[in-house]
């Protein structure tokens, strides 16, 4: 899908790291504050409007429109010790 952060779009990407791998990479120097699946309620509520507006403009919805619904984005918040 256009507008996503597809692993294959950039040949400098070597691999995809899971949240648990990222947490273990930084836990020696950082305190993990929070991690999980990104869910932005405002984006979820606005999604039907964004889809309709895209359709009226003759475009396909792209990128962040679906991230929160499909569980595309995960995060790790860490604080340096």
mmCIF file of the N, C-alpha and C atoms, coordinates in Angstrom:
data_MODEL
# 
_entry.id   MODEL 
# 
loop_
_atom_site.group_PDB 
_atom_site.id 
_atom_site.type_symbol 
_atom_site.label_atom_id 
_atom_site.label_alt_id 
_atom_site.label_comp_id 
_atom_site.label_asym_id 
_atom_site.label_entity_id 
_atom_site.label_seq_id 
_atom_site.pdbx_PDB_ins_code 
_atom_site.Cartn_x 
_atom_site.Cartn_y 
_atom_site.Cartn_z 
_atom_site.occupancy 
_atom_site.B_iso_or_equiv 
_atom_site.pdbx_formal_charge 
_atom_site.auth_seq_id 
_atom_site.auth_comp_id 
_atom_site.auth_asym_id 
_atom_site.auth_atom_id 
_atom_site.pdbx_PDB_model_num 
ATOM 1   N N  . UNK A 1 1  ? 0.839   -1.171 0.000  1.00 0.00 ? 1  UNK A N  1 
ATOM 2   C CA . UNK A 1 1  ? 0.000   0.000  0.000  1.00 0.00 ? 1  UNK A CA 1 
ATOM 3   C C  . UNK A 1 1  ? 0.890   1.243  0.000  1.00 0.00 ? 1  UNK A C  1 
ATOM 4   N N  . UNK A 1 2  ? 0.616   2.146  -0.895 1.00 0.00 ? 2  UNK A N  1 
ATOM 5   C CA . UNK A 1 2  ? 1.369   3.395  -0.950 1.00 0.00 ? 2  UNK A CA 1 
ATOM 6   C C  . UNK A 1 2  ? 1.208   4.149  0.373  1.00 0.00 ? 2  UNK A C  1 
ATOM 7   N N  . UNK A 1 3  ? 2.298   4.740  0.851  1.00 0.00 ? 3  UNK A N  1 
ATOM 8   C CA . UNK A 1 3  ? 2.240   5.523  2.072  1.00 0.00 ? 3  UNK A CA 1 
ATOM 9   C C  . UNK A 1 3  ? 2.545   4.729  3.325  1.00 0.00 ? 3  UNK A C  1 
ATOM 10  N N  . UNK A 1 4  ? 2.775   3.439  3.189  1.00 0.00 ? 4  UNK A N  1 
ATOM 11  C CA . UNK A 1 4  ? 3.156   2.649  4.358  1.00 0.00 ? 4  UNK A CA 1 
ATOM 12  C C  . UNK A 1 4  ? 4.667   2.633  4.479  1.00 0.00 ? 4  UNK A C  1 
ATOM 13  N N  . UNK A 1 5  ? 5.140   2.162  5.576  1.00 0.00 ? 5  UNK A N  1 
ATOM 14  C CA . UNK A 1 5  ? 6.584   2.050  5.784  1.00 0.00 ? 5  UNK A CA 1 
ATOM 15  C C  . UNK A 1 5  ? 7.003   0.620  5.478  1.00 0.00 ? 5  UNK A C  1 
ATOM 16  N N  . UNK A 1 6  ? 6.754   0.202  4.253  1.00 0.00 ? 6  UNK A N  1 
ATOM 17  C CA . UNK A 1 6  ? 7.007   -1.169 3.855  1.00 0.00 ? 6  UNK A CA 1 
ATOM 18  C C  . UNK A 1 6  ? 8.489   -1.486 3.918  1.00 0.00 ? 6  UNK A C  1 
ATOM 19  N N  . UNK A 1 7  ? 8.816   -2.582 4.541  1.00 0.00 ? 7  UNK A N  1 
ATOM 20  C CA . UNK A 1 7  ? 10.188  -3.047 4.695  1.00 0.00 ? 7  UNK A CA 1 
ATOM 21  C C  . UNK A 1 7  ? 10.896  -3.145 3.341  1.00 0.00 ? 7  UNK A C  1 
ATOM 22  N N  . UNK A 1 8  ? 10.181  -3.539 2.328  1.00 0.00 ? 8  UNK A N  1 
ATOM 23  C CA . UNK A 1 8  ? 10.779  -3.777 1.010  1.00 0.00 ? 8  UNK A CA 1 
ATOM 24  C C  . UNK A 1 8  ? 10.927  -2.513 0.168  1.00 0.00 ? 8  UNK A C  1 
ATOM 25  N N  . UNK A 1 9  ? 10.385  -1.390 0.612  1.00 0.00 ? 9  UNK A N  1 
ATOM 26  C CA . UNK A 1 9  ? 10.483  -0.141 -0.147 1.00 0.00 ? 9  UNK A CA 1 
ATOM 27  C C  . UNK A 1 9  ? 11.877  0.467  -0.099 1.00 0.00 ? 9  UNK A C  1 
ATOM 28  N N  . UNK A 1 10 ? 12.669  0.094  0.879  1.00 0.00 ? 10 UNK A N  1 
ATOM 29  C CA . UNK A 1 10 ? 13.978  0.702  1.094  1.00 0.00 ? 10 UNK A CA 1 
ATOM 30  C C  . UNK A 1 10 ? 15.026  -0.400 1.200  1.00 0.00 ? 10 UNK A C  1 
ATOM 31  N N  . UNK A 1 11 ? 15.932  -0.445 0.232  1.00 0.00 ? 11 UNK A N  1 
ATOM 32  C CA . UNK A 1 11 ? 16.914  -1.541 0.212  1.00 0.00 ? 11 UNK A CA 1 
ATOM 33  C C  . UNK A 1 11 ? 17.986  -1.415 1.294  1.00 0.00 ? 11 UNK A C  1 
ATOM 34  N N  . UNK A 1 12 ? 17.969  -0.320 2.075  1.00 0.00 ? 12 UNK A N  1 
ATOM 35  C CA . UNK A 1 12 ? 18.919  -0.220 3.189  1.00 0.00 ? 12 UNK A CA 1 
ATOM 36  C C  . UNK A 1 12 ? 18.416  -0.979 4.416  1.00 0.00 ? 12 UNK A C  1 
ATOM 37  N N  . UNK A 1 13 ? 17.143  -1.363 4.416  1.00 0.00 ? 13 UNK A N  1 
ATOM 38  C CA . UNK A 1 13 ? 16.597  -2.142 5.521  1.00 0.00 ? 13 UNK A CA 1 
ATOM 39  C C  . UNK A 1 13 ? 17.110  -3.571 5.422  1.00 0.00 ? 13 UNK A C  1 
ATOM 40  N N  . UNK A 1 14 ? 17.705  -4.036 6.479  1.00 0.00 ? 14 UNK A N  1 
ATOM 41  C CA . UNK A 1 14 ? 18.279  -5.376 6.491  1.00 0.00 ? 14 UNK A CA 1 
ATOM 42  C C  . UNK A 1 14 ? 17.276  -6.388 7.041  1.00 0.00 ? 14 UNK A C  1 
ATOM 43  N N  . UNK A 1 15 ? 16.551  -6.011 8.073  1.00 0.00 ? 15 UNK A N  1 
ATOM 44  C CA . UNK A 1 15 ? 15.556  -6.904 8.664  1.00 0.00 ? 15 UNK A CA 1 
ATOM 45  C C  . UNK A 1 15 ? 14.569  -6.112 9.501  1.00 0.00 ? 15 UNK A C  1 
ATOM 46  N N  . UNK A 1 16 ? 13.503  -6.765 9.900  1.00 0.00 ? 16 UNK A N  1 
ATOM 47  C CA . UNK A 1 16 ? 12.501  -6.159 10.769 1.00 0.00 ? 16 UNK A CA 1 
ATOM 48  C C  . UNK A 1 16 ? 12.723  -6.680 12.173 1.00 0.00 ? 16 UNK A C  1 
ATOM 49  N N  . UNK A 1 17 ? 12.755  -5.788 13.143 1.00 0.00 ? 17 UNK A N  1 
ATOM 50  C CA . UNK A 1 17 ? 12.932  -6.162 14.546 1.00 0.00 ? 17 UNK A CA 1 
ATOM 51  C C  . UNK A 1 17 ? 11.582  -6.176 15.245 1.00 0.00 ? 17 UNK A C  1 
ATOM 52  N N  . UNK A 1 18 ? 11.344  -7.175 16.058 1.00 0.00 ? 18 UNK A N  1 
ATOM 53  C CA . UNK A 1 18 ? 10.121  -7.221 16.850 1.00 0.00 ? 18 UNK A CA 1 
ATOM 54  C C  . UNK A 1 18 ? 10.270  -6.298 18.055 1.00 0.00 ? 18 UNK A C  1 
ATOM 55  N N  . UNK A 1 19 ? 9.140   -5.986 18.676 1.00 0.00 ? 19 UNK A N  1 
ATOM 56  C CA . UNK A 1 19 ? 9.168   -5.137 19.869 1.00 0.00 ? 19 UNK A CA 1 
ATOM 57  C C  . UNK A 1 19 ? 10.010  -5.790 20.962 1.00 0.00 ? 19 UNK A C  1 
ATOM 58  N N  . UNK A 1 20 ? 9.872   -7.098 21.147 1.00 0.00 ? 20 UNK A N  1 
ATOM 59  C CA . UNK A 1 20 ? 10.646  -7.772 22.200 1.00 0.00 ? 20 UNK A CA 1 
ATOM 60  C C  . UNK A 1 20 ? 12.144  -7.716 21.909 1.00 0.00 ? 20 UNK A C  1 
ATOM 61  N N  . UNK A 1 21 ? 12.544  -7.816 20.633 1.00 0.00 ? 21 UNK A N  1 
ATOM 62  C CA . UNK A 1 21 ? 13.965  -7.693 20.286 1.00 0.00 ? 21 UNK A CA 1 
ATOM 63  C C  . UNK A 1 21 ? 14.477  -6.285 20.561 1.00 0.00 ? 21 UNK A C  1 
ATOM 64  N N  . UNK A 1 22 ? 13.698  -5.276 20.198 1.00 0.00 ? 22 UNK A N  1 
ATOM 65  C CA . UNK A 1 22 ? 14.108  -3.895 20.449 1.00 0.00 ? 22 UNK A CA 1 
ATOM 66  C C  . UNK A 1 22 ? 14.244  -3.625 21.941 1.00 0.00 ? 22 UNK A C  1 
ATOM 67  N N  . UNK A 1 23 ? 13.286  -4.141 22.713 1.00 0.00 ? 23 UNK A N  1 
ATOM 68  C CA . UNK A 1 23 ? 13.353  -3.951 24.163 1.00 0.00 ? 23 UNK A CA 1 
ATOM 69  C C  . UNK A 1 23 ? 14.609  -4.578 24.739 1.00 0.00 ? 23 UNK A C  1 
ATOM 70  N N  . UNK A 1 24 ? 14.945  -5.775 24.296 1.00 0.00 ? 24 UNK A N  1 
ATOM 71  C CA . UNK A 1 24 ? 16.138  -6.431 24.840 1.00 0.00 ? 24 UNK A CA 1 
ATOM 72  C C  . UNK A 1 24 ? 17.424  -5.734 24.380 1.00 0.00 ? 24 UNK A C  1 
ATOM 73  N N  . UNK A 1 25 ? 17.407  -5.089 23.219 1.00 0.00 ? 25 UNK A N  1 
ATOM 74  C CA . UNK A 1 25 ? 18.587  -4.365 22.739 1.00 0.00 ? 25 UNK A CA 1 
ATOM 75  C C  . UNK A 1 25 ? 18.893  -3.130 23.583 1.00 0.00 ? 25 UNK A C  1 
ATOM 76  N N  . UNK A 1 26 ? 17.864  -2.469 24.096 1.00 0.00 ? 26 UNK A N  1 
ATOM 77  C CA . UNK A 1 26 ? 18.076  -1.204 24.818 1.00 0.00 ? 26 UNK A CA 1 
ATOM 78  C C  . UNK A 1 26 ? 17.976  -1.318 26.330 1.00 0.00 ? 26 UNK A C  1 
ATOM 79  N N  . UNK A 1 27 ? 17.538  -2.471 26.854 1.00 0.00 ? 27 UNK A N  1 
ATOM 80  C CA . UNK A 1 27 ? 17.254  -2.550 28.287 1.00 0.00 ? 27 UNK A CA 1 
ATOM 81  C C  . UNK A 1 27 ? 18.478  -2.421 29.183 1.00 0.00 ? 27 UNK A C  1 
ATOM 82  N N  . UNK A 1 28 ? 19.689  -2.635 28.675 1.00 0.00 ? 28 UNK A N  1 
ATOM 83  C CA . UNK A 1 28 ? 20.886  -2.455 29.497 1.00 0.00 ? 28 UNK A CA 1 
ATOM 84  C C  . UNK A 1 28 ? 21.181  -0.979 29.770 1.00 0.00 ? 28 UNK A C  1 
ATOM 85  N N  . UNK A 1 29 ? 20.804  -0.123 28.827 1.00 0.00 ? 29 UNK A N  1 
ATOM 86  C CA . UNK A 1 29 ? 21.092  1.299  28.969 1.00 0.00 ? 29 UNK A CA 1 
ATOM 87  C C  . UNK A 1 29 ? 19.846  2.143  29.209 1.00 0.00 ? 29 UNK A C  1 
ATOM 88  N N  . UNK A 1 30 ? 18.687  1.530  29.084 1.00 0.00 ? 30 UNK A N  1 
ATOM 89  C CA . UNK A 1 30 ? 17.443  2.283  29.200 1.00 0.00 ? 30 UNK A CA 1 
ATOM 90  C C  . UNK A 1 30 ? 16.423  1.535  30.059 1.00 0.00 ? 30 UNK A C  1 
ATOM 91  N N  . UNK A 1 31 ? 15.468  2.303  30.560 1.00 0.00 ? 31 UNK A N  1 
ATOM 92  C CA . UNK A 1 31 ? 14.316  1.738  31.253 1.00 0.00 ? 31 UNK A CA 1 
ATOM 93  C C  . UNK A 1 31 ? 13.154  1.779  30.259 1.00 0.00 ? 31 UNK A C  1 
ATOM 94  N N  . UNK A 1 32 ? 12.528  0.638  30.030 1.00 0.00 ? 32 UNK A N  1 
ATOM 95  C CA . UNK A 1 32 ? 11.384  0.597  29.133 1.00 0.00 ? 32 UNK A CA 1 
ATOM 96  C C  . UNK A 1 32 ? 10.194  1.213  29.862 1.00 0.00 ? 32 UNK A C  1 
ATOM 97  N N  . UNK A 1 33 ? 9.685   2.301  29.316 1.00 0.00 ? 33 UNK A N  1 
ATOM 98  C CA . UNK A 1 33 ? 8.570   3.014  29.928 1.00 0.00 ? 33 UNK A CA 1 
ATOM 99  C C  . UNK A 1 33 ? 7.250   2.380  29.499 1.00 0.00 ? 33 UNK A C  1 
ATOM 100 N N  . UNK A 1 34 ? 7.136   2.099  28.216 1.00 0.00 ? 34 UNK A N  1 
ATOM 101 C CA . UNK A 1 34 ? 5.893   1.559  27.684 1.00 0.00 ? 34 UNK A CA 1 
ATOM 102 C C  . UNK A 1 34 ? 6.171   0.979  26.304 1.00 0.00 ? 34 UNK A C  1 
ATOM 103 N N  . UNK A 1 35 ? 5.439   -0.048 25.931 1.00 0.00 ? 35 UNK A N  1 
ATOM 104 C CA . UNK A 1 35 ? 5.556   -0.607 24.585 1.00 0.00 ? 35 UNK A CA 1 
ATOM 105 C C  . UNK A 1 35 ? 4.248   -1.270 24.211 1.00 0.00 ? 35 UNK A C  1 
ATOM 106 N N  . UNK A 1 36 ? 4.036   -1.439 22.932 1.00 0.00 ? 36 UNK A N  1 
ATOM 107 C CA . UNK A 1 36 ? 2.824   -2.123 22.496 1.00 0.00 ? 36 UNK A CA 1 
ATOM 108 C C  . UNK A 1 36 ? 2.384   -1.710 21.115 1.00 0.00 ? 36 UNK A C  1 
ATOM 109 N N  . UNK A 1 37 ? 1.124   -1.991 20.826 1.00 0.00 ? 37 UNK A N  1 
ATOM 110 C CA . UNK A 1 37 ? 0.521   -1.673 19.534 1.00 0.00 ? 37 UNK A CA 1 
ATOM 111 C C  . UNK A 1 37 ? 0.013   -0.239 19.561 1.00 0.00 ? 37 UNK A C  1 
ATOM 112 N N  . UNK A 1 38 ? 0.287   0.503  18.498 1.00 0.00 ? 38 UNK A N  1 
ATOM 113 C CA . UNK A 1 38 ? -0.205  1.873  18.411 1.00 0.00 ? 38 UNK A CA 1 
ATOM 114 C C  . UNK A 1 38 ? -1.701  1.845  18.128 1.00 0.00 ? 38 UNK A C  1 
ATOM 115 N N  . UNK A 1 39 ? -2.447  2.555  18.936 1.00 0.00 ? 39 UNK A N  1 
ATOM 116 C CA . UNK A 1 39 ? -3.888  2.709  18.740 1.00 0.00 ? 39 UNK A CA 1 
ATOM 117 C C  . UNK A 1 39 ? -4.254  4.153  19.057 1.00 0.00 ? 39 UNK A C  1 
ATOM 118 N N  . UNK A 1 40 ? -4.520  4.949  18.030 1.00 0.00 ? 40 UNK A N  1 
ATOM 119 C CA . UNK A 1 40 ? -4.897  6.344  18.203 1.00 0.00 ? 40 UNK A CA 1 
ATOM 120 C C  . UNK A 1 40 ? -6.404  6.445  17.982 1.00 0.00 ? 40 UNK A C  1 
ATOM 121 N N  . UNK A 1 41 ? -7.144  6.690  19.044 1.00 0.00 ? 41 UNK A N  1 
ATOM 122 C CA . UNK A 1 41 ? -8.607  6.710  18.982 1.00 0.00 ? 41 UNK A CA 1 
ATOM 123 C C  . UNK A 1 41 ? -9.104  7.766  17.995 1.00 0.00 ? 41 UNK A C  1 
ATOM 124 N N  . UNK A 1 42 ? -8.461  8.927  17.961 1.00 0.00 ? 42 UNK A N  1 
ATOM 125 C CA . UNK A 1 42 ? -8.886  9.988  17.031 1.00 0.00 ? 42 UNK A CA 1 
ATOM 126 C C  . UNK A 1 42 ? -8.759  9.522  15.589 1.00 0.00 ? 42 UNK A C  1 
ATOM 127 N N  . UNK A 1 43 ? -7.683  8.819  15.246 1.00 0.00 ? 43 UNK A N  1 
ATOM 128 C CA . UNK A 1 43 ? -7.520  8.292  13.887 1.00 0.00 ? 43 UNK A CA 1 
ATOM 129 C C  . UNK A 1 43 ? -8.599  7.263  13.578 1.00 0.00 ? 43 UNK A C  1 
ATOM 130 N N  . UNK A 1 44 ? -8.914  6.403  14.555 1.00 0.00 ? 44 UNK A N  1 
ATOM 131 C CA . UNK A 1 44 ? -9.940  5.380  14.340 1.00 0.00 ? 44 UNK A CA 1 
ATOM 132 C C  . UNK A 1 44 ? -11.310 6.001  14.107 1.00 0.00 ? 44 UNK A C  1 
ATOM 133 N N  . UNK A 1 45 ? -11.628 7.045  14.869 1.00 0.00 ? 45 UNK A N  1 
ATOM 134 C CA . UNK A 1 45 ? -12.917 7.720  14.708 1.00 0.00 ? 45 UNK A CA 1 
ATOM 135 C C  . UNK A 1 45 ? -12.985 8.447  13.366 1.00 0.00 ? 45 UNK A C  1 
ATOM 136 N N  . UNK A 1 46 ? -11.875 9.046  12.949 1.00 0.00 ? 46 UNK A N  1 
ATOM 137 C CA . UNK A 1 46 ? -11.848 9.827  11.703 1.00 0.00 ? 46 UNK A CA 1 
ATOM 138 C C  . UNK A 1 46 ? -11.725 8.961  10.449 1.00 0.00 ? 46 UNK A C  1 
ATOM 139 N N  . UNK A 1 47 ? -11.436 7.677  10.609 1.00 0.00 ? 47 UNK A N  1 
ATOM 140 C CA . UNK A 1 47 ? -11.195 6.820  9.449  1.00 0.00 ? 47 UNK A CA 1 
ATOM 141 C C  . UNK A 1 47 ? -12.336 6.817  8.426  1.00 0.00 ? 47 UNK A C  1 
ATOM 142 N N  . UNK A 1 48 ? -13.598 6.665  8.830  1.00 0.00 ? 48 UNK A N  1 
ATOM 143 C CA . UNK A 1 48 ? -14.664 6.678  7.815  1.00 0.00 ? 48 UNK A CA 1 
ATOM 144 C C  . UNK A 1 48 ? -14.698 7.978  7.010  1.00 0.00 ? 48 UNK A C  1 
ATOM 145 N N  . UNK A 1 49 ? -14.449 9.097  7.673  1.00 0.00 ? 49 UNK A N  1 
ATOM 146 C CA . UNK A 1 49 ? -14.434 10.395 6.988  1.00 0.00 ? 49 UNK A CA 1 
ATOM 147 C C  . UNK A 1 49 ? -13.283 10.450 5.999  1.00 0.00 ? 49 UNK A C  1 
ATOM 148 N N  . UNK A 1 50 ? -12.104 9.992  6.414  1.00 0.00 ? 50 UNK A N  1 
ATOM 149 C CA . UNK A 1 50 ? -10.941 10.011 5.520  1.00 0.00 ? 50 UNK A CA 1 
ATOM 150 C C  . UNK A 1 50 ? -11.159 9.112  4.310  1.00 0.00 ? 50 UNK A C  1 
ATOM 151 N N  . UNK A 1 51 ? -11.802 7.963  4.499  1.00 0.00 ? 51 UNK A N  1 
ATOM 152 C CA . UNK A 1 51 ? -12.072 7.049  3.390  1.00 0.00 ? 51 UNK A CA 1 
ATOM 153 C C  . UNK A 1 51 ? -13.050 7.677  2.406  1.00 0.00 ? 51 UNK A C  1 
ATOM 154 N N  . UNK A 1 52 ? -14.104 8.300  2.922  1.00 0.00 ? 52 UNK A N  1 
ATOM 155 C CA . UNK A 1 52 ? -15.086 8.950  2.047  1.00 0.00 ? 52 UNK A CA 1 
ATOM 156 C C  . UNK A 1 52 ? -14.451 10.108 1.284  1.00 0.00 ? 52 UNK A C  1 
ATOM 157 N N  . UNK A 1 53 ? -13.668 10.941 1.977  1.00 0.00 ? 53 UNK A N  1 
ATOM 158 C CA . UNK A 1 53 ? -13.005 12.062 1.296  1.00 0.00 ? 53 UNK A CA 1 
ATOM 159 C C  . UNK A 1 53 ? -12.048 11.575 0.219  1.00 0.00 ? 53 UNK A C  1 
ATOM 160 N N  . UNK A 1 54 ? -11.318 10.527 0.495  1.00 0.00 ? 54 UNK A N  1 
ATOM 161 C CA . UNK A 1 54 ? -10.406 9.961  -0.510 1.00 0.00 ? 54 UNK A CA 1 
ATOM 162 C C  . UNK A 1 54 ? -11.185 9.478  -1.723 1.00 0.00 ? 54 UNK A C  1 
ATOM 163 N N  . UNK A 1 55 ? -12.312 8.793  -1.488 1.00 0.00 ? 55 UNK A N  1 
ATOM 164 C CA . UNK A 1 55 ? -13.134 8.286  -2.591 1.00 0.00 ? 55 UNK A CA 1 
ATOM 165 C C  . UNK A 1 55 ? -13.690 9.429  -3.430 1.00 0.00 ? 55 UNK A C  1 
ATOM 166 N N  . UNK A 1 56 ? -14.145 10.505 -2.776 1.00 0.00 ? 56 UNK A N  1 
ATOM 167 C CA . UNK A 1 56 ? -14.677 11.661 -3.502 1.00 0.00 ? 56 UNK A CA 1 
ATOM 168 C C  . UNK A 1 56 ? -13.610 12.349 -4.348 1.00 0.00 ? 56 UNK A C  1 
ATOM 169 N N  . UNK A 1 57 ? -12.352 12.263 -3.890 1.00 0.00 ? 57 UNK A N  1 
ATOM 170 C CA . UNK A 1 57 ? -11.239 12.866 -4.632 1.00 0.00 ? 57 UNK A CA 1 
ATOM 171 C C  . UNK A 1 57 ? -10.659 11.909 -5.666 1.00 0.00 ? 57 UNK A C  1 
ATOM 172 N N  . UNK A 1 58 ? -11.220 10.709 -5.754 1.00 0.00 ? 58 UNK A N  1 
ATOM 173 C CA . UNK A 1 58 ? -10.740 9.722  -6.716 1.00 0.00 ? 58 UNK A CA 1 
ATOM 174 C C  . UNK A 1 58 ? -9.414  9.093  -6.317 1.00 0.00 ? 58 UNK A C  1 
ATOM 175 N N  . UNK A 1 59 ? -9.111  9.105  -5.031 1.00 0.00 ? 59 UNK A N  1 
ATOM 176 C CA . UNK A 1 59 ? -7.862  8.544  -4.534 1.00 0.00 ? 59 UNK A CA 1 
ATOM 177 C C  . UNK A 1 59 ? -8.154  7.297  -3.704 1.00 0.00 ? 59 UNK A C  1 
ATOM 178 N N  . UNK A 1 60 ? -7.126  6.493  -3.522 1.00 0.00 ? 60 UNK A N  1 
ATOM 179 C CA . UNK A 1 60 ? -7.211  5.371  -2.597 1.00 0.00 ? 60 UNK A CA 1 
ATOM 180 C C  . UNK A 1 60 ? -6.694  5.837  -1.246 1.00 0.00 ? 60 UNK A C  1 
ATOM 181 N N  . UNK A 1 61 ? -7.350  5.419  -0.162 1.00 0.00 ? 61 UNK A N  1 
ATOM 182 C CA . UNK A 1 61 ? -6.816  5.761  1.168  1.00 0.00 ? 61 UNK A CA 1 
ATOM 183 C C  . UNK A 1 61 ? -5.431  5.151  1.323  1.00 0.00 ? 61 UNK A C  1 
ATOM 184 N N  . UNK A 1 62 ? -4.519  5.866  1.950  1.00 0.00 ? 62 UNK A N  1 
ATOM 185 C CA . UNK A 1 62 ? -3.168  5.337  2.081  1.00 0.00 ? 62 UNK A CA 1 
ATOM 186 C C  . UNK A 1 62 ? -2.586  5.615  3.457  1.00 0.00 ? 62 UNK A C  1 
ATOM 187 N N  . UNK A 1 63 ? -1.522  4.890  3.758  1.00 0.00 ? 63 UNK A N  1 
ATOM 188 C CA . UNK A 1 63 ? -0.712  5.105  4.950  1.00 0.00 ? 63 UNK A CA 1 
ATOM 189 C C  . UNK A 1 63 ? -1.447  5.043  6.268  1.00 0.00 ? 63 UNK A C  1 
ATOM 190 N N  . UNK A 1 64 ? -1.290  6.094  7.082  1.00 0.00 ? 64 UNK A N  1 
ATOM 191 C CA . UNK A 1 64 ? -1.772  6.087  8.460  1.00 0.00 ? 64 UNK A CA 1 
ATOM 192 C C  . UNK A 1 64 ? -3.270  5.882  8.625  1.00 0.00 ? 64 UNK A C  1 
ATOM 193 N N  . UNK A 1 65 ? -4.035  6.009  7.543  1.00 0.00 ? 65 UNK A N  1 
ATOM 194 C CA . UNK A 1 65 ? -5.481  5.812  7.645  1.00 0.00 ? 65 UNK A CA 1 
ATOM 195 C C  . UNK A 1 65 ? -5.789  4.443  8.245  1.00 0.00 ? 65 UNK A C  1 
ATOM 196 N N  . UNK A 1 66 ? -5.012  3.427  7.885  1.00 0.00 ? 66 UNK A N  1 
ATOM 197 C CA . UNK A 1 66 ? -5.297  2.067  8.332  1.00 0.00 ? 66 UNK A CA 1 
ATOM 198 C C  . UNK A 1 66 ? -4.359  1.551  9.423  1.00 0.00 ? 66 UNK A C  1 
ATOM 199 N N  . UNK A 1 67 ? -3.305  2.268  9.759  1.00 0.00 ? 67 UNK A N  1 
ATOM 200 C CA . UNK A 1 67 ? -2.305  1.756  10.699 1.00 0.00 ? 67 UNK A CA 1 
ATOM 201 C C  . UNK A 1 67 ? -2.907  1.344  12.033 1.00 0.00 ? 67 UNK A C  1 
ATOM 202 N N  . UNK A 1 68 ? -3.743  2.196  12.599 1.00 0.00 ? 68 UNK A N  1 
ATOM 203 C CA . UNK A 1 68 ? -4.292  1.918  13.922 1.00 0.00 ? 68 UNK A CA 1 
ATOM 204 C C  . UNK A 1 68 ? -5.324  0.790  13.884 1.00 0.00 ? 68 UNK A C  1 
ATOM 205 N N  . UNK A 1 69 ? -6.054  0.672  12.795 1.00 0.00 ? 69 UNK A N  1 
ATOM 206 C CA . UNK A 1 69 ? -7.047  -0.389 12.674 1.00 0.00 ? 69 UNK A CA 1 
ATOM 207 C C  . UNK A 1 69 ? -6.390  -1.752 12.469 1.00 0.00 ? 69 UNK A C  1 
ATOM 208 N N  . UNK A 1 70 ? -5.383  -1.801 11.620 1.00 0.00 ? 70 UNK A N  1 
ATOM 209 C CA . UNK A 1 70 ? -4.766  -3.066 11.239 1.00 0.00 ? 70 UNK A CA 1 
ATOM 210 C C  . UNK A 1 70 ? -3.626  -3.495 12.155 1.00 0.00 ? 70 UNK A C  1 
ATOM 211 N N  . UNK A 1 71 ? -3.238  -2.664 13.096 1.00 0.00 ? 71 UNK A N  1 
ATOM 212 C CA . UNK A 1 71 ? -2.146  -3.036 13.990 1.00 0.00 ? 71 UNK A CA 1 
ATOM 213 C C  . UNK A 1 71 ? -0.800  -2.997 13.306 1.00 0.00 ? 71 UNK A C  1 
ATOM 214 N N  . UNK A 1 72 ? -0.640  -2.066 12.387 1.00 0.00 ? 72 UNK A N  1 
ATOM 215 C CA . UNK A 1 72 ? 0.580   -1.968 11.587 1.00 0.00 ? 72 UNK A CA 1 
ATOM 216 C C  . UNK A 1 72 ? 1.758   -1.432 12.397 1.00 0.00 ? 72 UNK A C  1 
ATOM 217 N N  . UNK A 1 73 ? 1.481   -0.522 13.316 1.00 0.00 ? 73 UNK A N  1 
ATOM 218 C CA . UNK A 1 73 ? 2.562   0.179  14.010 1.00 0.00 ? 73 UNK A CA 1 
ATOM 219 C C  . UNK A 1 73 ? 2.646   -0.226 15.480 1.00 0.00 ? 73 UNK A C  1 
ATOM 220 N N  . UNK A 1 74 ? 3.825   -0.615 15.891 1.00 0.00 ? 74 UNK A N  1 
ATOM 221 C CA . UNK A 1 74 ? 4.111   -0.901 17.295 1.00 0.00 ? 74 UNK A CA 1 
ATOM 222 C C  . UNK A 1 74 ? 5.150   0.118  17.765 1.00 0.00 ? 74 UNK A C  1 
ATOM 223 N N  . UNK A 1 75 ? 5.297   0.254  19.069 1.00 0.00 ? 75 UNK A N  1 
ATOM 224 C CA . UNK A 1 75 ? 6.224   1.264  19.593 1.00 0.00 ? 75 UNK A CA 1 
ATOM 225 C C  . UNK A 1 75 ? 6.925   0.764  20.834 1.00 0.00 ? 75 UNK A C  1 
ATOM 226 N N  . UNK A 1 76 ? 8.054   1.400  21.124 1.00 0.00 ? 76 UNK A N  1 
ATOM 227 C CA . UNK A 1 76 ? 8.780   1.200  22.375 1.00 0.00 ? 76 UNK A CA 1 
ATOM 228 C C  . UNK A 1 76 ? 9.195   2.572  22.855 1.00 0.00 ? 76 UNK A C  1 
ATOM 229 N N  . UNK A 1 77 ? 8.741   2.966  24.049 1.00 0.00 ? 77 UNK A N  1 
ATOM 230 C CA . UNK A 1 77 ? 9.209   4.191  24.692 1.00 0.00 ? 77 UNK A CA 1 
ATOM 231 C C  . UNK A 1 77 ? 10.212  3.788  25.744 1.00 0.00 ? 77 UNK A C  1 
ATOM 232 N N  . UNK A 1 78 ? 11.411  4.350  25.668 1.00 0.00 ? 78 UNK A N  1 
ATOM 233 C CA . UNK A 1 78 ? 12.459  4.022  26.637 1.00 0.00 ? 78 UNK A CA 1 
ATOM 234 C C  . UNK A 1 78 ? 13.095  5.306  27.146 1.00 0.00 ? 78 UNK A C  1 
ATOM 235 N N  . UNK A 1 79 ? 13.541  5.267  28.381 1.00 0.00 ? 79 UNK A N  1 
ATOM 236 C CA . UNK A 1 79 ? 14.217  6.408  29.000 1.00 0.00 ? 79 UNK A CA 1 
ATOM 237 C C  . UNK A 1 79 ? 15.609  5.967  29.394 1.00 0.00 ? 79 UNK A C  1 
ATOM 238 N N  . UNK A 1 80 ? 16.597  6.772  29.058 1.00 0.00 ? 80 UNK A N  1 
ATOM 239 C CA . UNK A 1 80 ? 17.982  6.449  29.391 1.00 0.00 ? 80 UNK A CA 1 
ATOM 240 C C  . UNK A 1 80 ? 18.161  6.409  30.913 1.00 0.00 ? 80 UNK A C  1 
ATOM 241 N N  . UNK A 1 81 ? 18.884  5.406  31.405 1.00 0.00 ? 81 UNK A N  1 
ATOM 242 C CA . UNK A 1 81 ? 19.108  5.249  32.857 1.00 0.00 ? 81 UNK A CA 1 
ATOM 243 C C  . UNK A 1 81 ? 20.009  6.334  33.392 1.00 0.00 ? 81 UNK A C  1 
# 
